[in-house]
Structure formats: C-alpha cells, structure tokens
Amino acid sequence: MVRRQRMNVYFEPGLLKQVEALAERRKVSKSAVIEAAVLSLVSGEDDGRRDAAVSKRLDRLGRRIDDVDEAVAVLGEAFALYARAWMRHQLPIPANENEAARDRGAEMYARFNEVLVRRLAKGQRFLDERVKDVNLKREDDDNKGK
C-alpha cells in the first residue's frame, strides 16, 4: 500500500471557499478535490477541455463579429438612404446666397457633429433603437391579435 505524504499549501480565501464548495457538492474531501486538480494539471488531461472551451469562445466571438458586420452594413445603408433623400430635397441656391448657404451648412455640420459625439458618449446607437422599435411593434401586433 502506497503511503500518502502530507503537504501544506496556502490558498486565497475566495479560492479556498470554492474548493470547499466543490468538495461539499461532490461529497469528497478537500484533499481529493485538490489532488484531482493537480493530477489533471500535470497529466495534461485538461488540455482537451481547455481547447474545447477556447474553441467555443472563438465560435461565439466569430458570431459576434458577424453581428457587428451586419450592423455596420445596416447603418451604412441607412445613412446612404438618408443622404440620398436629403440631397434630392435640397433646393438649388441662388448665386448671391452662396456665402450665407456655406455658413449655414458649416453651422449645421458642427451641430451634427456635436449631436453625434453626445450620442456616442452616452452609448446611444441607432441600430439598438431600431431593434427596440421593431420589438415594440411586434409586441403591439401580438397583443392586437389576442
């Protein structure tokens, strides 16, 4: 029979509480939990699980990047439609009013930038608002159908 050797180790209080909770859940001693963890670490058997966890995280990140790509495409398209509509509805400026129109355009652009910076600082996003609008409309339609 192999005789076990005693070893004293020190843990942060939070980690020790986690070890105690795991031992209690599995109905084993704290020594058994720590021995299994050390054995897993030195044998390398945990590498497969770690690889699977990393792969899962990468897949999730890939899906989030796809979501961001779609959001950027939607925003770009929305801005393009807005700009096109705005340009179609602009009236030609008489030659004697060019300077005033340029000044007015500079003011409007400065105000646009202020509003944009303020919205970005607050974390407001057009797409988030649009998704909320669509969800509210769906809820209203669902409630009307009942």
Phi and psi restraints in degrees (value plus and minus 20) as a CYANA .aco file:
   2 VAL   PHI     -99.6   -59.6
   2 VAL   PSI     110.5   150.5
   3 ARG   PHI    -113.0   -73.0
   3 ARG   PSI     113.7   153.7
   4 ARG   PHI     -99.9   -59.9
   4 ARG   PSI     130.8   170.8
   5 GLN   PHI    -129.0   -89.0
   5 GLN   PSI     125.4   165.4
   6 ARG   PHI    -104.9   -64.9
   6 ARG   PSI     123.0   163.0
   7 MET   PHI    -163.3  -123.3
   7 MET   PSI     113.2   153.2
   8 ASN   PHI    -117.5   -77.5
   8 ASN   PSI     111.1   151.1
   9 VAL   PHI    -150.0  -110.0
   9 VAL   PSI     137.9   177.9
  10 TYR   PHI    -140.0  -100.0
  10 TYR   PSI     118.6   158.6
  11 PHE   PHI    -146.9  -106.9
  11 PHE   PSI     132.8   172.8
  12 GLU   PHI     -85.0   -45.0
  12 GLU   PSI     128.1   168.1
  13 PRO   PHI     -76.0   -36.0
  13 PRO   PSI     -59.9   -19.9
  14 GLY   PHI     -84.1   -44.1
  14 GLY   PSI     -62.5   -22.5
  15 LEU   PHI     -86.9   -46.9
  15 LEU   PSI     -59.7   -19.7
  16 LEU   PHI     -82.5   -42.5
  16 LEU   PSI     -59.6   -19.6
  17 LYS   PHI     -83.9   -43.9
  17 LYS   PSI     -58.1   -18.1
  18 GLN   PHI     -85.8   -45.8
  18 GLN   PSI     -60.2   -20.2
  19 VAL   PHI     -84.0   -44.0
  19 VAL   PSI     -64.6   -24.6
  20 GLU   PHI     -82.3   -42.3
  20 GLU   PSI     -62.0   -22.0
  21 ALA   PHI     -84.7   -44.7
  21 ALA   PSI     -62.1   -22.1
  22 LEU   PHI     -84.5   -44.5
  22 LEU   PSI     -62.6   -22.6
  23 ALA   PHI     -81.9   -41.9
  23 ALA   PSI     -59.9   -19.9
  24 GLU   PHI     -87.2   -47.2
  24 GLU   PSI     -63.5   -23.5
  25 ARG   PHI     -81.6   -41.6
  25 ARG   PSI     -62.0   -22.0
  26 ARG   PHI    -108.0   -68.0
  26 ARG   PSI     -24.3    15.7
  27 LYS   PHI      37.8    77.8
  27 LYS   PSI      27.3    67.3
  28 VAL   PHI    -151.2  -111.2
  28 VAL   PSI     153.7   193.7
  29 SER   PHI     -99.5   -59.5
  29 SER   PSI     141.0   181.0
  30 LYS   PHI     -83.1   -43.1
  30 LYS   PSI     -55.8   -15.8
  31 SER   PHI     -80.6   -40.6
  31 SER   PSI     -59.8   -19.8
  32 ALA   PHI     -85.5   -45.5
  32 ALA   PSI     -59.8   -19.8
  33 VAL   PHI     -82.6   -42.6
  33 VAL   PSI     -67.3   -27.3
  34 ILE   PHI     -87.2   -47.2
  34 ILE   PSI     -60.5   -20.5
  35 GLU   PHI     -82.0   -42.0
  35 GLU   PSI     -62.6   -22.6
  36 ALA   PHI     -84.4   -44.4
  36 ALA   PSI     -59.1   -19.1
  37 ALA   PHI     -86.2   -46.2
  37 ALA   PSI     -63.6   -23.6
  38 VAL   PHI     -87.4   -47.4
  38 VAL   PSI     -62.4   -22.4
  39 LEU   PHI     -80.9   -40.9
  39 LEU   PSI     -62.8   -22.8
  40 SER   PHI     -82.6   -42.6
  40 SER   PSI     -59.9   -19.9
  41 LEU   PHI     -88.0   -48.0
  41 LEU   PSI     -65.9   -25.9
  42 VAL   PHI     -97.3   -57.3
  42 VAL   PSI     -46.3    -6.3
  43 SER   PHI    -103.5   -63.5
  43 SER   PSI     -37.8     2.2
  44 GLY   PHI      59.9    99.9
  44 GLY   PSI     -12.6    27.4
  45 GLU   PHI     -87.9   -47.9
  45 GLU   PSI     -39.0     1.0
  46 ASP   PHI     -98.7   -58.7
  46 ASP   PSI     -32.1     7.9
  47 ASP   PHI     -79.0   -39.0
  47 ASP   PSI     -59.8   -19.8
  48 GLY   PHI     -83.1   -43.1
  48 GLY   PSI     -63.6   -23.6
  49 ARG   PHI     -86.7   -46.7
  49 ARG   PSI     -59.4   -19.4
  50 ARG   PHI     -84.7   -44.7
  50 ARG   PSI     -62.2   -22.2
  51 ASP   PHI     -82.1   -42.1
  51 ASP   PSI     -61.4   -21.4
  52 ALA   PHI     -83.8   -43.8
  52 ALA   PSI     -60.3   -20.3
  53 ALA   PHI     -85.6   -45.6
  53 ALA   PSI     -62.0   -22.0
  54 VAL   PHI     -84.6   -44.6
  54 VAL   PSI     -62.2   -22.2
  55 SER   PHI     -81.3   -41.3
  55 SER   PSI     -62.0   -22.0
  56 LYS   PHI     -82.7   -42.7
  56 LYS   PSI     -62.7   -22.7
  57 ARG   PHI     -84.5   -44.5
  57 ARG   PSI     -61.8   -21.8
  58 LEU   PHI     -83.5   -43.5
  58 LEU   PSI     -60.4   -20.4
  59 ASP   PHI     -80.7   -40.7
  59 ASP   PSI     -63.7   -23.7
  60 ARG   PHI     -83.5   -43.5
  60 ARG   PSI     -61.6   -21.6
  61 LEU   PHI     -84.2   -44.2
  61 LEU   PSI     -59.0   -19.0
  62 GLY   PHI     -81.1   -41.1
  62 GLY   PSI     -62.3   -22.3
  63 ARG   PHI     -85.7   -45.7
  63 ARG   PSI     -58.3   -18.3
  64 ARG   PHI     -85.4   -45.4
  64 ARG   PSI     -58.7   -18.7
  65 ILE   PHI     -83.8   -43.8
  65 ILE   PSI     -60.1   -20.1
  66 ASP   PHI     -81.4   -41.4
  66 ASP   PSI     -60.7   -20.7
  67 ASP   PHI     -81.9   -41.9
  67 ASP   PSI     -63.1   -23.1
  68 VAL   PHI     -84.8   -44.8
  68 VAL   PSI     -62.2   -22.2
  69 ASP   PHI     -78.5   -38.5
  69 ASP   PSI     -64.1   -24.1
  70 GLU   PHI     -85.0   -45.0
  70 GLU   PSI     -61.6   -21.6
  71 ALA   PHI     -82.6   -42.6
  71 ALA   PSI     -62.5   -22.5
  72 VAL   PHI     -84.1   -44.1
  72 VAL   PSI     -60.3   -20.3
  73 ALA   PHI     -83.7   -43.7
  73 ALA   PSI     -62.9   -22.9
  74 VAL   PHI     -83.5   -43.5
  74 VAL   PSI     -65.5   -25.5
  75 LEU   PHI     -84.6   -44.6
  75 LEU   PSI     -61.0   -21.0
  76 GLY   PHI     -82.4   -42.4
  76 GLY   PSI     -62.6   -22.6
  77 GLU   PHI     -86.6   -46.6
  77 GLU   PSI     -62.3   -22.3
  78 ALA   PHI     -82.2   -42.2
  78 ALA   PSI     -62.6   -22.6
  79 PHE   PHI     -85.9   -45.9
  79 PHE   PSI     -60.1   -20.1
  80 ALA   PHI     -82.9   -42.9
  80 ALA   PSI     -62.9   -22.9
  81 LEU   PHI     -83.1   -43.1
  81 LEU   PSI     -62.1   -22.1
  82 TYR   PHI     -82.7   -42.7
  82 TYR   PSI     -67.7   -27.7
  83 ALA   PHI     -81.7   -41.7
  83 ALA   PSI     -61.8   -21.8
  84 ARG   PHI     -82.5   -42.5
  84 ARG   PSI     -65.3   -25.3
  85 ALA   PHI     -84.8   -44.8
  85 ALA   PSI     -60.4   -20.4
  86 TRP   PHI     -83.6   -43.6
  86 TRP   PSI     -63.9   -23.9
  87 MET   PHI     -87.5   -47.5
  87 MET   PSI     -54.1   -14.1
  88 ARG   PHI     -85.5   -45.5
  88 ARG   PSI     -49.5    -9.5
  89 HIS   PHI    -117.6   -77.6
  89 HIS   PSI     -13.7    26.3
  90 GLN   PHI    -102.1   -62.1
  90 GLN   PSI     113.4   153.4
  91 LEU   PHI    -105.3   -65.3
  91 LEU   PSI     129.2   169.2
  92 PRO   PHI     -84.3   -44.3
  92 PRO   PSI     125.5   165.5
  93 ILE   PHI    -119.1   -79.1
  93 ILE   PSI     109.0   149.0
  94 PRO   PHI     -82.4   -42.4
  94 PRO   PSI     128.7   168.7
  95 ALA   PHI     -76.5   -36.5
  95 ALA   PSI     -55.6   -15.6
  96 ASN   PHI     -95.4   -55.4
  96 ASN   PSI     -27.7    12.3
  97 GLU   PHI    -130.8   -90.8
  97 GLU   PSI      -8.2    31.8
  98 ASN   PHI     -79.1   -39.1
  98 ASN   PSI     -66.3   -26.3
  99 GLU   PHI     -82.6   -42.6
  99 GLU   PSI     -66.2   -26.2
 100 ALA   PHI     -83.6   -43.6
 100 ALA   PSI     -59.3   -19.3
 101 ALA   PHI     -85.8   -45.8
 101 ALA   PSI     -59.6   -19.6
 102 ARG   PHI     -83.1   -43.1
 102 ARG   PSI     -63.8   -23.8
 103 ASP   PHI     -82.7   -42.7
 103 ASP   PSI     -64.7   -24.7
 104 ARG   PHI     -82.9   -42.9
 104 ARG   PSI     -60.2   -20.2
 105 GLY   PHI     -83.6   -43.6
 105 GLY   PSI     -60.6   -20.6
 106 ALA   PHI     -84.5   -44.5
 106 ALA   PSI     -60.6   -20.6
 107 GLU   PHI     -82.5   -42.5
 107 GLU   PSI     -66.4   -26.4
 108 MET   PHI     -83.1   -43.1
 108 MET   PSI     -59.6   -19.6
 109 TYR   PHI     -86.4   -46.4
 109 TYR   PSI     -61.9   -21.9
 110 ALA   PHI     -82.1   -42.1
 110 ALA   PSI     -62.3   -22.3
 111 ARG   PHI     -84.9   -44.9
 111 ARG   PSI     -60.6   -20.6
 112 PHE   PHI     -78.3   -38.3
 112 PHE   PSI     -66.4   -26.4
 113 ASN   PHI     -83.2   -43.2
 113 ASN   PSI     -59.8   -19.8
 114 GLU   PHI     -81.3   -41.3
 114 GLU   PSI     -66.6   -26.6
 115 VAL   PHI     -84.1   -44.1
 115 VAL   PSI     -62.7   -22.7
 116 LEU   PHI     -80.3   -40.3
 116 LEU   PSI     -68.8   -28.8
 117 VAL   PHI     -82.4   -42.4
 117 VAL   PSI     -61.7   -21.7
 118 ARG   PHI     -81.8   -41.8
 118 ARG   PSI     -65.0   -25.0
 119 ARG   PHI     -84.6   -44.6
 119 ARG   PSI     -61.7   -21.7
 120 LEU   PHI     -85.6   -45.6
 120 LEU   PSI     -58.6   -18.6
 121 ALA   PHI     -84.7   -44.7
 121 ALA   PSI     -54.8   -14.8
 122 LYS   PHI    -100.8   -60.8
 122 LYS   PSI     -30.3     9.7
 123 GLY   PHI      63.0   103.0
 123 GLY   PSI      -5.6    34.4
 124 GLN   PHI     -98.3   -58.3
 124 GLN   PSI     115.3   155.3
 125 ARG   PHI    -150.9  -110.9
 125 ARG   PSI     117.7   157.7
 126 PHE   PHI     -78.8   -38.8
 126 PHE   PSI     -65.8   -25.8
 127 LEU   PHI     -84.2   -44.2
 127 LEU   PSI     -60.2   -20.2
 128 ASP   PHI     -80.6   -40.6
 128 ASP   PSI     -63.8   -23.8
 129 GLU   PHI     -84.2   -44.2
 129 GLU   PSI     -59.9   -19.9
 130 ARG   PHI     -84.8   -44.8
 130 ARG   PSI     -62.4   -22.4
 131 VAL   PHI     -83.1   -43.1
 131 VAL   PSI     -61.5   -21.5
 132 LYS   PHI     -82.8   -42.8
 132 LYS   PSI     -62.1   -22.1
 133 ASP   PHI     -79.7   -39.7
 133 ASP   PSI     -65.0   -25.0
 134 VAL   PHI     -84.7   -44.7
 134 VAL   PSI     -63.2   -23.2
 135 ASN   PHI     -84.2   -44.2
 135 ASN   PSI     -60.9   -20.9
 136 LEU   PHI     -83.1   -43.1
 136 LEU   PSI     -60.8   -20.8
 137 LYS   PHI     -83.4   -43.4
 137 LYS   PSI     -61.6   -21.6
 138 ARG   PHI     -82.0   -42.0
 138 ARG   PSI     -64.1   -24.1
 139 GLU   PHI     -82.3   -42.3
 139 GLU   PSI     -62.2   -22.2
 140 ASP   PHI     -81.8   -41.8
 140 ASP   PSI     -64.6   -24.6
 141 ASP   PHI     -83.5   -43.5
 141 ASP   PSI     -60.5   -20.5
 142 ASP   PHI     -84.4   -44.4
 142 ASP   PSI     -60.9   -20.9
 143 ASN   PHI     -88.8   -48.8
 143 ASN   PSI     -53.5   -13.5
 144 LYS   PHI     -89.8   -49.8
 144 LYS   PSI     -52.4   -12.4
 145 GLY   PHI     -94.6   -54.6
 145 GLY   PSI     -35.3     4.7
